[in-house]
Amino acid sequence: MKLSTRGRYALRLMLDLALQPPGQSVSLKTIAQRQDISQKYLEQIVTPLTRCGYVTSNRGAQGGYSLSKPPEQYTVGMILRTIEGSLAPVSCVESGASCSRMDCCATVEVYRRIDEAIDQVVDGITLADLVEIQKTKHSLGSACL
């Protein structure tokens, strides 16, 4: 599995929002500058996140974007699946998929285990976890974000 740039940038966008005080809106222009990502590209990424209710859009002079829920209620998997779709390494292990070789294919077990491992990692890390990791890295002198 290889994540797209959209998926990676979506995580950075959501982490940036999670680092803000609760309820505080941030403009995409500000996030784009902080993250060194094109504002136009962020506009494409924030749309599905807003549509699914992960991000709230606020209009006006103090407008911008904020998380709809606390960071501990979002997993990395939720965000990535919204942007990437299925994270399965091959289509035959996706939910609802069928393959005529499923009963006789030994390699499907490898793909199932990979899929389970991916799910375990991405569903076991929340935005709140990433906030703590970011704060630790920042306190150690990392210049990102």
DSSP file with accessible surface (Angstrom, degrees, kcal/mol):
  #  RESIDUE AA STRUCTURE BP1 BP2  ACC     N-H-->O    O-->H-N    N-H-->O    O-->H-N    TCO  KAPPA ALPHA  PHI   PSI    X-CA   Y-CA   Z-CA
    1    1 A M              0   0  114      0, 0.0     2,-0.4     0, 0.0    86,-0.0   0.000 360.0 360.0 360.0 133.0    0.0    0.0    0.0
    2    2 A K        -     0   0  195     87,-0.0     2,-0.2     0, 0.0     0, 0.0  -0.993 360.0-134.0-126.9 125.2    1.3    3.4   -0.9
    3    3 A L        -     0   0   45     -2,-0.4     2,-0.1     1,-0.1    84,-0.0  -0.542  21.6-125.1 -77.0 143.6   -0.5    6.5    0.3
    4    4 A S     >  -     0   0   45     -2,-0.2     4,-2.2     1,-0.1     5,-0.2  -0.315  25.2-107.0 -78.2 166.6   -1.2    9.3   -2.1
    5    5 A T  H  > S+     0   0   53      1,-0.2     4,-3.0     2,-0.2     5,-0.3   0.897 121.6  58.5 -59.4 -38.7   -0.1   12.9   -1.6
    6    6 A R  H  > S+     0   0   73      1,-0.2     4,-2.2     2,-0.2    -1,-0.2   0.912 106.3  47.4 -58.1 -44.3   -3.8   13.7   -0.9
    7    7 A G  H  > S+     0   0    0      2,-0.2     4,-1.8     1,-0.2    -1,-0.2   0.925 113.6  46.8 -64.5 -43.9   -3.9   11.2    1.9
    8    8 A R  H  X S+     0   0  116     -4,-2.2     4,-1.9     1,-0.2    -2,-0.2   0.922 114.2  47.2 -65.2 -43.0   -0.6   12.5    3.5
    9    9 A Y  H  X S+     0   0   48     -4,-3.0     4,-2.7     1,-0.2    -1,-0.2   0.849 106.9  57.9 -68.2 -33.4   -1.7   16.1    3.2
   10   10 A A  H  X S+     0   0    0     -4,-2.2     4,-2.7    -5,-0.3    -1,-0.2   0.921 106.8  48.6 -62.6 -41.3   -5.2   15.3    4.6
   11   11 A L  H  X S+     0   0   33     -4,-1.8     4,-2.6     2,-0.2    -2,-0.2   0.916 111.9  48.9 -63.7 -41.8   -3.4   14.0    7.8
   12   12 A R  H  X S+     0   0   88     -4,-1.9     4,-2.5     2,-0.2    -2,-0.2   0.907 111.7  49.6 -64.5 -41.0   -1.3   17.1    8.0
   13   13 A L  H  X S+     0   0    0     -4,-2.7     4,-2.3     2,-0.2    -2,-0.2   0.951 113.2  45.6 -60.8 -48.6   -4.3   19.3    7.6
   14   14 A M  H  X S+     0   0    0     -4,-2.7     4,-2.4     1,-0.2    -2,-0.2   0.889 112.8  50.6 -66.2 -37.9   -6.3   17.5   10.3
   15   15 A L  H  X S+     0   0   20     -4,-2.6     4,-1.7     2,-0.2    -1,-0.2   0.924 108.1  53.1 -65.0 -41.7   -3.3   17.5   12.6
   16   16 A D  H  < S+     0   0    1     -4,-2.5     4,-0.4     1,-0.2     3,-0.3   0.938 111.9  45.4 -58.1 -45.3   -2.9   21.3   12.1
   17   17 A L  H >< S+     0   0    8     -4,-2.3     3,-1.3     1,-0.2    50,-0.3   0.891 109.6  55.4 -65.8 -37.1   -6.5   21.7   13.0
   18   18 A A  H 3< S+     0   0   11     -4,-2.4    -1,-0.2     1,-0.3    -2,-0.2   0.785 100.7  59.6 -67.3 -25.8   -6.1   19.4   16.0
   19   19 A L  T 3< S+     0   0   51     -4,-1.7    -1,-0.3    -3,-0.3    -2,-0.2   0.603  90.5  90.3 -78.9  -9.3   -3.2   21.5   17.3
   20   20 A Q  S <  S-     0   0   38     -3,-1.3     3,-0.1    -4,-0.4     6,-0.0  -0.498  94.4 -90.1 -84.0 154.8   -5.5   24.6   17.5
   21   21 A P    >   -     0   0   69      0, 0.0     3,-2.2     0, 0.0    -1,-0.1  -0.328  62.9 -81.2 -58.5 144.4   -7.5   25.5   20.7
   22   22 A P  T 3  S+     0   0  136      0, 0.0     3,-0.1     0, 0.0    -4,-0.0  -0.209 115.3  11.2 -51.8 133.4  -11.0   23.9   20.6
   23   23 A G  T 3  S+     0   0   71      1,-0.2     2,-0.4    44,-0.2    43,-0.0   0.326  92.0 131.7  82.6  -9.2  -13.4   25.8   18.5
   24   24 A Q    <   -     0   0   94     -3,-2.2     2,-0.2    -7,-0.1    -1,-0.2  -0.662  49.2-141.3 -81.0 128.5  -10.8   28.1   16.9
   25   25 A S        -     0   0   28     -2,-0.4     2,-0.4    37,-0.3    41,-0.2  -0.629  13.1-162.6 -88.5 148.1  -11.1   28.4   13.2
   26   26 A V  B     -A   65   0A   9     39,-2.1    39,-2.8    -2,-0.2     2,-0.1  -0.995  18.8-122.4-130.9 135.5   -8.1   28.6   10.9
   27   27 A S     >  -     0   0   42     -2,-0.4     4,-2.1    37,-0.3     5,-0.2  -0.415  18.4-125.3 -73.8 151.6   -8.0   29.8    7.4
   28   28 A L  H  > S+     0   0   11      1,-0.2     4,-3.3     2,-0.2     5,-0.2   0.852 112.2  61.1 -63.9 -30.3   -6.7   27.5    4.6
   29   29 A K  H  > S+     0   0  122      2,-0.2     4,-2.2     1,-0.2    -1,-0.2   0.930 105.7  46.0 -61.0 -44.4   -4.3   30.2    3.7
   30   30 A T  H  > S+     0   0   52      2,-0.2     4,-2.5     1,-0.2    -2,-0.2   0.926 114.9  46.5 -63.9 -45.4   -2.7   30.0    7.1
   31   31 A I  H  X S+     0   0    0     -4,-2.1     4,-2.9     1,-0.2     5,-0.2   0.923 110.3  54.0 -63.4 -43.0   -2.6   26.2    7.0
   32   32 A A  H  X>S+     0   0    9     -4,-3.3     5,-1.9     1,-0.2     4,-1.1   0.913 111.3  45.3 -58.6 -42.4   -1.2   26.2    3.5
   33   33 A Q  H  <5S+     0   0  137     -4,-2.2     3,-0.3    -5,-0.2    -1,-0.2   0.932 115.3  46.3 -67.6 -44.7    1.6   28.5    4.6
   34   34 A R  H  <5S+     0   0   93     -4,-2.5   111,-0.4     1,-0.2    -2,-0.2   0.879 121.3  37.4 -64.6 -38.1    2.4   26.5    7.8
   35   35 A Q  H  <5S-     0   0   13     -4,-2.9    -1,-0.2    -5,-0.2    -2,-0.2   0.502 103.3-126.4 -93.7  -6.1    2.3   23.2    5.9
   36   36 A D  T  <5 +     0   0  146     -4,-1.1     2,-0.4    -3,-0.3    -3,-0.2   0.943  65.5 133.9  55.8  49.6    4.0   24.4    2.7
   37   37 A I      < -     0   0   10     -5,-1.9    -1,-0.2    -6,-0.2    -2,-0.2  -0.976  65.7 -97.3-127.1 142.7    1.0   23.0    0.7
   38   38 A S     >  -     0   0   68     -2,-0.4     4,-2.2     1,-0.1     5,-0.2  -0.328  24.6-137.4 -58.7 135.0   -0.8   24.8   -2.1
   39   39 A Q  H  > S+     0   0   77      1,-0.2     4,-2.2     2,-0.2     5,-0.1   0.895 105.5  55.4 -62.2 -38.3   -4.0   26.5   -0.9
   40   40 A K  H  > S+     0   0  143      1,-0.2     4,-1.4     2,-0.2    -1,-0.2   0.897 107.9  48.8 -61.0 -40.9   -5.8   25.2   -4.0
   41   41 A Y  H  > S+     0   0   62      1,-0.2     4,-1.6     2,-0.2    -1,-0.2   0.914 109.4  51.8 -66.8 -41.1   -4.7   21.7   -3.2
   42   42 A L  H  X S+     0   0    0     -4,-2.2     4,-3.0     1,-0.2     5,-0.2   0.869 103.8  58.6 -63.2 -34.7   -5.9   22.0    0.4
   43   43 A E  H  X S+     0   0   73     -4,-2.2     4,-1.2     1,-0.2    -1,-0.2   0.897 106.5  48.1 -61.1 -39.4   -9.3   23.2   -0.9
   44   44 A Q  H  < S+     0   0  109     -4,-1.4    -1,-0.2    -3,-0.2    -2,-0.2   0.851 115.4  45.3 -68.5 -33.5   -9.7   20.0   -2.8
   45   45 A I  H  X S+     0   0    0     -4,-1.6     4,-1.0     1,-0.2    -2,-0.2   0.879 109.2  52.8 -78.8 -39.0   -8.7   18.0    0.3
   46   46 A V  H  X S+     0   0    1     -4,-3.0     4,-2.4     1,-0.2     5,-0.2   0.798  94.9  73.3 -72.0 -23.3  -10.9   19.8    2.8
   47   47 A T  H  X S+     0   0   61     -4,-1.2     4,-2.8    -5,-0.2    -1,-0.2   0.949 100.7  39.4 -59.2 -54.2  -14.1   19.4    0.7
   48   48 A P  H  > S+     0   0   24      0, 0.0     4,-2.0     0, 0.0    -1,-0.2   0.868 114.8  55.0 -66.6 -29.0  -14.6   15.6    1.4
   49   49 A L  H  <>S+     0   0    0     -4,-1.0     5,-1.9     2,-0.2     6,-1.4   0.866 112.6  42.9 -68.9 -34.2  -13.5   16.1    5.1
   50   50 A T  H ><5S+     0   0   47     -4,-2.4     3,-1.4     4,-0.2    -1,-0.2   0.914 111.2  55.4 -73.4 -43.9  -16.2   18.8    5.4
   51   51 A R  H 3<5S+     0   0  190     -4,-2.8    -2,-0.2     1,-0.3    -1,-0.2   0.862 108.7  47.0 -58.9 -37.7  -18.8   16.7    3.5
   52   52 A C  T 3<5S-     0   0   59     -4,-2.0    -1,-0.3    -5,-0.2    -2,-0.2   0.457 119.1-109.8 -87.8   0.5  -18.4   13.7    5.9
   53   53 A G  T < 5S+     0   0   37     -3,-1.4    -3,-0.2     2,-0.2    -2,-0.1   0.577  87.2 115.3  89.1  10.6  -18.6   16.0    9.0
   54   54 A Y  S   <S+     0   0   34     -5,-1.9    14,-2.2    -6,-0.2    15,-0.5   0.801  78.7  38.1 -79.4 -30.1  -15.0   15.8   10.2
   55   55 A V  E    S-B   67   0A   3     -6,-1.4     2,-0.4    12,-0.3    -2,-0.2  -0.950  72.5-145.6-125.4 142.6  -14.3   19.5    9.6
   56   56 A T  E     -B   66   0A  53     10,-3.3    10,-1.9    -2,-0.4     2,-0.5  -0.914  11.0-145.1-108.7 134.3  -16.6   22.5   10.1
   57   57 A S  E     -B   65   0A  53     -2,-0.4     2,-0.5     8,-0.2     8,-0.2  -0.852  13.7-166.1 -98.9 129.7  -16.4   25.5    7.8
   58   58 A N  E     -B   64   0A  57      6,-3.4     6,-2.6    -2,-0.5     2,-0.1  -0.977   7.3-151.1-119.5 126.4  -17.0   28.9    9.4
   59   59 A R        +     0   0  231     -2,-0.5     3,-0.2     4,-0.2     2,-0.1  -0.438  47.8  50.8 -90.7 165.3  -17.7   31.9    7.3
   60   60 A G  S >  S-     0   0   61      1,-0.2     3,-2.0    -2,-0.1    -2,-0.1  -0.443 101.7 -43.7 106.1-177.0  -16.9   35.5    8.0
   61   61 A A  T 3  S+     0   0  104      1,-0.3    -1,-0.2    -2,-0.1    -2,-0.0   0.844 141.4  37.9 -60.6 -37.6  -14.0   37.6    9.1
   62   62 A Q  T 3  S+     0   0  173     -3,-0.2    -1,-0.3     2,-0.1   -37,-0.3   0.107  99.1 129.4 -98.3  21.9  -12.9   35.1   11.8
   63   63 A G    <   +     0   0   19     -3,-2.0     2,-0.3    -6,-0.0    -4,-0.2   0.012  15.4 103.7 -73.0 177.9  -13.9   32.2    9.5
   64   64 A G  E     - B   0  58A  10     -6,-2.6    -6,-3.4   -37,-0.1     2,-0.3  -0.989  66.4 -48.6 147.0-148.7  -11.9   29.2    8.5
   65   65 A Y  E     +AB  26  57A  48    -39,-2.8   -39,-2.1    -2,-0.3     2,-0.3  -0.900  43.6 170.8-126.0 150.2  -12.0   25.6    9.4
   66   66 A S  E     - B   0  56A  13    -10,-1.9   -10,-3.3    -2,-0.3     2,-0.2  -0.962  42.0 -87.3-148.2 162.5  -12.0   23.7   12.7
   67   67 A L  E     - B   0  55A  30     -2,-0.3   -12,-0.3   -50,-0.3   -44,-0.2  -0.480  26.4-145.7 -69.2 143.3  -12.5   20.1   13.8
   68   68 A S  S    S+     0   0   49    -14,-2.2   -13,-0.1    -2,-0.2    -1,-0.1   0.743  82.7  23.2 -79.8 -25.4  -16.1   19.1   14.3
   69   69 A K  S    S-     0   0   77    -15,-0.5     5,-0.1     1,-0.1    -2,-0.0  -0.868 101.6 -74.9-133.7 168.1  -15.2   16.8   17.2
   70   70 A P    >   -     0   0   55      0, 0.0     3,-2.3     0, 0.0     4,-0.2  -0.297  48.3-110.8 -62.7 150.9  -12.3   16.4   19.7
   71   71 A P  G >  S+     0   0   30      0, 0.0     3,-1.6     0, 0.0    56,-1.1   0.787 114.2  65.5 -56.3 -28.9   -9.1   15.0   18.2
   72   72 A E  G 3  S+     0   0  115      1,-0.3    57,-0.0    55,-0.2     0, 0.0   0.667  93.1  62.9 -71.5  -9.1   -9.4   11.7   20.2
   73   73 A Q  G <  S+     0   0  104     -3,-2.3     2,-0.5    53,-0.1    -1,-0.3   0.427  92.8  73.8 -94.5   1.8  -12.6   10.9   18.2
   74   74 A Y    <   -     0   0    0     -3,-1.6    53,-2.0    -4,-0.2    54,-0.3  -0.960  64.1-161.1-114.8 131.6  -10.7   10.7   14.9
   75   75 A T  B  >  -C  126   0B  26     -2,-0.5     4,-1.7    51,-0.2    51,-0.3  -0.750  31.3-118.4-102.4 158.8   -8.4    7.9   13.9
   76   76 A V  H  > S+     0   0   13     49,-2.7     4,-2.9    46,-0.6     5,-0.2   0.901 116.7  57.8 -57.9 -38.9   -5.8    8.0   11.2
   77   77 A G  H  > S+     0   0    0     45,-2.6     4,-2.7    48,-0.3     5,-0.2   0.889 102.1  52.8 -61.1 -40.9   -7.8    5.3    9.4
   78   78 A M  H  > S+     0   0   49     44,-0.3     4,-1.6     2,-0.2    -1,-0.2   0.933 113.5  43.6 -59.2 -46.0  -11.0    7.4    9.3
   79   79 A I  H  X S+     0   0    0     -4,-1.7     4,-1.7     2,-0.2     5,-0.2   0.944 115.3  46.9 -67.2 -48.7   -9.2   10.2    7.7
   80   80 A L  H  X>S+     0   0    3     -4,-2.9     4,-4.1     1,-0.2     5,-0.5   0.907 111.2  51.1 -63.5 -40.8   -7.2    8.1    5.2
   81   81 A R  H  X5S+     0   0   77     -4,-2.7     4,-1.4    -5,-0.2    -1,-0.2   0.847 106.9  55.3 -66.4 -31.7  -10.3    6.1    4.2
   82   82 A T  H  <5S+     0   0   44     -4,-1.6    -1,-0.2    -5,-0.2    -2,-0.2   0.908 122.1  27.7 -64.1 -40.4  -12.2    9.3    3.5
   83   83 A I  H  <5S+     0   0   21     -4,-1.7    -2,-0.2     2,-0.1    -3,-0.2   0.880 133.9  30.5 -88.7 -42.3   -9.5   10.5    1.2
   84   84 A E  H  <5S-     0   0   56     -4,-4.1     2,-0.3     1,-0.3    -3,-0.2   0.684  90.1-144.5 -92.3 -23.8   -8.0    7.3   -0.2
   85   85 A G     << +     0   0   35     -4,-1.4    -1,-0.3    -5,-0.5    -2,-0.1  -0.661  68.7  15.7  85.6-145.7  -11.0    4.9   -0.1
   86   86 A S        -     0   0   61     -2,-0.3     8,-0.1     1,-0.1     5,-0.0  -0.260  57.3-159.1 -62.8 142.9  -10.1    1.3    0.8
   87   87 A L        +     0   0    7     28,-0.0    -1,-0.1   -86,-0.0    31,-0.1   0.299  48.7 130.9-102.2   6.5   -6.6    0.8    2.3
   88   88 A A        -     0   0   16      1,-0.1     6,-0.1     3,-0.1    24,-0.1  -0.325  61.1-134.7 -61.7 141.2   -6.6   -2.9    1.3
   89   89 A P  S    S+     0   0   39      0, 0.0     2,-0.3     0, 0.0    -1,-0.1   0.785  88.9  16.7 -70.6 -26.5   -3.4   -4.0   -0.4
   90   90 A V  S >  S-     0   0   48     21,-0.1     3,-1.4    18,-0.1     4,-0.2  -0.981  79.7-117.2-142.5 155.2   -5.4   -5.9   -3.1
   91   91 A S  G >  S+     0   0   84     -2,-0.3     3,-1.5     1,-0.3     6,-0.1   0.792 104.3  70.8 -66.6 -26.6   -9.0   -5.8   -4.2
   92   92 A C  G 3  S+     0   0   30      1,-0.3    -1,-0.3     5,-0.1     7,-0.1   0.690  99.8  47.8 -69.5 -13.8   -9.8   -9.4   -3.3
   93   93 A V  G <  S+     0   0   19     -3,-1.4    -1,-0.3     2,-0.1    -2,-0.2   0.399  85.8 114.0-104.8   5.2   -9.6   -8.6    0.4
   94   94 A E  S X  S-     0   0   79     -3,-1.5     3,-2.2    -4,-0.2     2,-0.0  -0.396  85.3 -82.5 -69.6 153.2  -11.8   -5.5    0.3
   95   95 A S  T 3  S+     0   0  133      1,-0.3    -1,-0.1    -2,-0.1     3,-0.1  -0.321 116.1   9.2 -57.6 128.8  -15.1   -5.7    2.1
   96   96 A G  T 3  S+     0   0   82      1,-0.3    -1,-0.3    -3,-0.1     2,-0.1   0.419  95.2 138.2  82.1  -1.6  -17.7   -7.4   -0.1
   97   97 A A    <   -     0   0   38     -3,-2.2     2,-0.3    -6,-0.1    -1,-0.3  -0.428  31.9-167.9 -76.6 150.4  -15.1   -8.5   -2.7
   98   98 A S        -     0   0  114     -2,-0.1     2,-0.4    -3,-0.1    -5,-0.1  -0.986   7.4-173.0-137.5 150.8  -15.3  -11.9   -4.2
   99   99 A C    >   -     0   0   56     -2,-0.3     3,-1.6    -7,-0.1     4,-0.3  -0.996  29.7-133.3-142.8 137.4  -12.9  -13.9   -6.4
  100  100 A S  T 3  S+     0   0  127     -2,-0.4     3,-0.3     1,-0.3     4,-0.1   0.730 110.0  49.9 -64.4 -18.4  -13.3  -17.2   -8.1
  101  101 A R  T >> S+     0   0  147      1,-0.2     4,-1.3     2,-0.1     3,-1.1   0.424  77.5 105.8 -98.3   0.3  -10.0  -18.3   -6.7
  102  102 A M  T <4 S+     0   0   37     -3,-1.6     3,-0.4     1,-0.3    -1,-0.2   0.854  79.1  49.0 -52.1 -43.3  -10.6  -17.3   -3.1
  103  103 A D  T 34 S+     0   0  169     -4,-0.3    -1,-0.3    -3,-0.3    -2,-0.1   0.750 121.7  33.1 -72.3 -23.3  -11.1  -20.9   -1.8
  104  104 A C  T <4 S+     0   0   94     -3,-1.1     2,-0.7    -4,-0.1    -1,-0.2   0.409  92.9 103.8-113.5   4.0   -8.0  -22.3   -3.5
  105  105 A C     <  -     0   0   28     -4,-1.3     4,-0.3    -3,-0.4     3,-0.3  -0.760  41.6-176.4 -96.7 115.0   -5.6  -19.3   -3.2
  106  106 A A  S >> S+     0   0   84     -2,-0.7     3,-1.4     1,-0.2     4,-0.6   0.847  80.6  64.0 -75.3 -31.4   -3.0  -19.5   -0.5
  107  107 A T  H >> S+     0   0   72      1,-0.3     4,-1.8     2,-0.2     3,-0.7   0.759  84.7  74.0 -69.1 -21.0   -1.7  -16.0   -1.2
  108  108 A V  H 3> S+     0   0    2     -3,-0.3     4,-2.6     1,-0.3    -1,-0.3   0.832  89.5  61.1 -61.2 -27.6   -4.9  -14.3   -0.2
  109  109 A E  H <> S+     0   0   84     -3,-1.4     4,-2.1    -4,-0.3    -1,-0.3   0.877 102.3  50.7 -66.3 -35.9   -4.0  -15.2    3.4
  110  110 A V  H <X S+     0   0   82     -3,-0.7     4,-2.4    -4,-0.6    -2,-0.2   0.947 111.6  47.6 -62.8 -47.2   -0.9  -13.0    3.1
  111  111 A Y  H  X S+     0   0   77     -4,-1.8     4,-2.6     1,-0.2    -2,-0.2   0.878 110.2  52.3 -64.7 -37.1   -3.0  -10.1    1.7
  112  112 A R  H  X S+     0   0   87     -4,-2.6     4,-2.7     2,-0.2    -1,-0.2   0.911 110.4  48.2 -63.6 -43.4   -5.6  -10.6    4.6
  113  113 A R  H  X S+     0   0  176     -4,-2.1     4,-2.3     2,-0.2    -2,-0.2   0.893 111.7  49.2 -65.9 -39.4   -2.9  -10.4    7.2
  114  114 A I  H  X S+     0   0   73     -4,-2.4     4,-2.7     2,-0.2    -2,-0.2   0.944 112.2  49.1 -62.1 -45.6   -1.4   -7.3    5.6
  115  115 A D  H  X S+     0   0   27     -4,-2.6     4,-2.6     1,-0.2    -2,-0.2   0.919 111.6  48.5 -61.0 -43.6   -4.9   -5.7    5.5
  116  116 A E  H  X S+     0   0  122     -4,-2.7     4,-2.5     2,-0.2    -1,-0.2   0.897 111.4  50.1 -64.3 -39.3   -5.5   -6.6    9.1
  117  117 A A  H  X S+     0   0   49     -4,-2.3     4,-2.2     2,-0.2    -2,-0.2   0.923 110.9  48.9 -66.3 -42.4   -2.1   -5.1   10.1
  118  118 A I  H  X S+     0   0   27     -4,-2.7     4,-2.8     1,-0.2     5,-0.3   0.952 112.7  47.9 -60.7 -48.6   -2.7   -1.9    8.2
  119  119 A D  H  X S+     0   0   46     -4,-2.6     4,-2.3     1,-0.2     5,-0.2   0.905 109.5  53.5 -59.6 -41.7   -6.2   -1.6    9.9
  120  120 A Q  H  X S+     0   0  153     -4,-2.5     4,-0.6    -5,-0.2    -1,-0.2   0.919 114.0  42.1 -61.5 -41.3   -4.7   -2.2   13.3
  121  121 A V  H >< S+     0   0   88     -4,-2.2     3,-0.8     2,-0.2     4,-0.4   0.978 119.1  40.5 -70.2 -56.0   -2.1    0.5   12.9
  122  122 A V  H 3< S+     0   0   15     -4,-2.8   -45,-2.6     1,-0.3   -46,-0.6   0.811 118.8  46.5 -70.0 -26.8   -4.3    3.2   11.3
  123  123 A D  H 3< S+     0   0   67     -4,-2.3    -1,-0.3    -5,-0.3    -2,-0.2   0.573 108.2  58.5 -88.6  -7.1   -7.3    2.5   13.5
  124  124 A G  S << S+     0   0   53     -3,-0.8     2,-0.5    -4,-0.6    -1,-0.2   0.412  94.4  72.6 -99.8   1.1   -5.1    2.5   16.6
  125  125 A I        -     0   0   56     -3,-0.5   -49,-2.7    -4,-0.4   -48,-0.3  -0.973  64.8-165.6-120.1 124.7   -3.7    6.0   16.3
  126  126 A T  B  >  -C   75   0B  28     -2,-0.5     4,-2.0   -51,-0.3   -51,-0.2  -0.582  36.7-109.4-100.3 168.1   -5.9    9.0   16.9
  127  127 A L  H  > S+     0   0    0    -53,-2.0     4,-2.4   -56,-1.1   -55,-0.2   0.871 122.1  58.5 -61.7 -34.6   -5.4   12.7   16.1
  128  128 A A  H  > S+     0   0   19    -57,-0.9     4,-2.1   -54,-0.3    -1,-0.2   0.901 104.0  51.1 -62.3 -38.3   -4.9   13.2   19.8
  129  129 A D  H  > S+     0   0   72      1,-0.2     4,-2.3     2,-0.2    -1,-0.2   0.919 110.2  49.0 -62.2 -44.2   -2.0   10.7   19.6
  130  130 A L  H  X S+     0   0   38     -4,-2.0     4,-2.9     2,-0.2    -2,-0.2   0.869 107.1  55.7 -64.6 -36.1   -0.5   12.6   16.7
  131  131 A V  H  X S+     0   0   10     -4,-2.4     4,-2.7     2,-0.2    -1,-0.2   0.938 109.3  46.7 -60.5 -45.4   -0.8   15.9   18.6
  132  132 A E  H  X S+     0   0  112     -4,-2.1     4,-2.2     2,-0.2    -2,-0.2   0.908 112.6  49.2 -64.1 -41.7    1.2   14.4   21.5
  133  133 A I  H  X S+     0   0   85     -4,-2.3     4,-2.6     2,-0.2    -2,-0.2   0.933 112.1  49.3 -62.3 -43.5    3.8   13.1   19.1
  134  134 A Q  H  X S+     0   0   30     -4,-2.9     4,-2.8     1,-0.2    -2,-0.2   0.916 110.1  50.2 -63.6 -42.7    4.0   16.5   17.4
  135  135 A K  H  X S+     0   0  114     -4,-2.7     4,-2.4     2,-0.2    -1,-0.2   0.899 111.0  49.5 -63.5 -39.9    4.4   18.3   20.7
  136  136 A T  H  X S+     0   0   76     -4,-2.2     4,-1.3     2,-0.2    -2,-0.2   0.940 112.4  47.0 -63.7 -45.9    7.2   15.9   21.8
  137  137 A K  H  <>S+     0   0  114     -4,-2.6     5,-2.3     1,-0.2     3,-0.3   0.902 112.2  51.0 -62.9 -40.7    9.0   16.4   18.5
  138  138 A H  H ><5S+     0   0  120     -4,-2.8     3,-1.7     1,-0.2    -1,-0.2   0.908 107.5  52.2 -63.7 -41.2    8.6   20.2   18.7
  139  139 A S  H 3<5S+     0   0   93     -4,-2.4    -1,-0.2     1,-0.3    -2,-0.2   0.769 105.0  57.2 -69.2 -19.4   10.0   20.2   22.3
  140  140 A L  T 3<5S-     0   0  141     -4,-1.3    -1,-0.3    -3,-0.3    -2,-0.2   0.383 130.1 -94.1 -90.0   2.8   13.0   18.3   21.0
  141  141 A G  T < 5 +     0   0   63     -3,-1.7    -3,-0.2     1,-0.3     2,-0.2   0.497  69.9 154.2 102.6   6.1   13.7   21.1   18.5
  142  142 A S      < -     0   0   39     -5,-2.3    -1,-0.3    -6,-0.2    -2,-0.0  -0.459  33.0-153.4 -68.1 136.4   11.9   19.9   15.3
  143  143 A A        +     0   0  100     -2,-0.2    -1,-0.1     2,-0.0     2,-0.1   0.511  54.2 114.3 -91.4  -5.6   11.0   22.8   13.1
  144  144 A C              0   0   81      1,-0.2  -109,-0.1    -7,-0.1  -110,-0.0  -0.397 360.0 360.0 -71.6 152.2    8.0   21.2   11.4
  145  145 A L              0   0   57   -111,-0.4    -1,-0.2    -2,-0.1  -110,-0.1   0.339 360.0 360.0  59.2 360.0    4.4   22.5   11.8
